[in-house]
Amino acid sequence: MSAAILLDPCAAIWISTGQALHQDALNRLAVARKAGQPIYVSPMTAWEIGRLVASGRIALTQTPLSWFSTLLALPGLALAPQPPDVLVESSFLPDDPPRDPVDRIMIATARFHGFSLMTRDRHILAFGQMGHVLTITC
């Protein structure tokens, strides 16, 4: 069985709005759903959405909290556990991890739980190519 999937904030936005994903990402999501495996969303995604709306970078038809609740209500999605261990680990990632704190927390969450992180972020994907986190390009 493949690793459970953790969506980065952009992947969560694209999925919620029906934007195109790479075929491999669609296949991995379908396999996870068929296997009854949850597809995880980080609590940090709620913060990121709030920040994006507050800065005017995205517009939603509902409040960020309502958007996040609606996202988590989609079939097969679940809130990723994020114990303090994950937050501490995000400060001690190996080699040259991305500088963005949310990216680091997403990576640490995926590493801690053995999830594959679905993203298009080139810094996260490069970190994955170094063997430090499982990634899926979306």
Secondary structure as GFF3:
##gff-version 3
##sequence-region A 1 138
A	DSSP	beta_strand	5	7	.	.	.	ID=ss1
A	DSSP	alpha_helix	9	17	.	.	.	ID=ss2
A	DSSP	alpha_helix	23	34	.	.	.	ID=ss3
A	DSSP	beta_strand	39	41	.	.	.	ID=ss4
A	DSSP	alpha_helix	43	54	.	.	.	ID=ss5
A	DSSP	alpha_helix	64	72	.	.	.	ID=ss6
A	DSSP	beta_strand	77	79	.	.	.	ID=ss7
A	DSSP	alpha_helix	84	89	.	.	.	ID=ss8
A	DSSP	alpha_helix	101	113	.	.	.	ID=ss9
A	DSSP	beta_strand	116	119	.	.	.	ID=ss10
A	DSSP	alpha_helix	122	129	.	.	.	ID=ss11
A	DSSP	beta_strand	134	137	.	.	.	ID=ss12
###
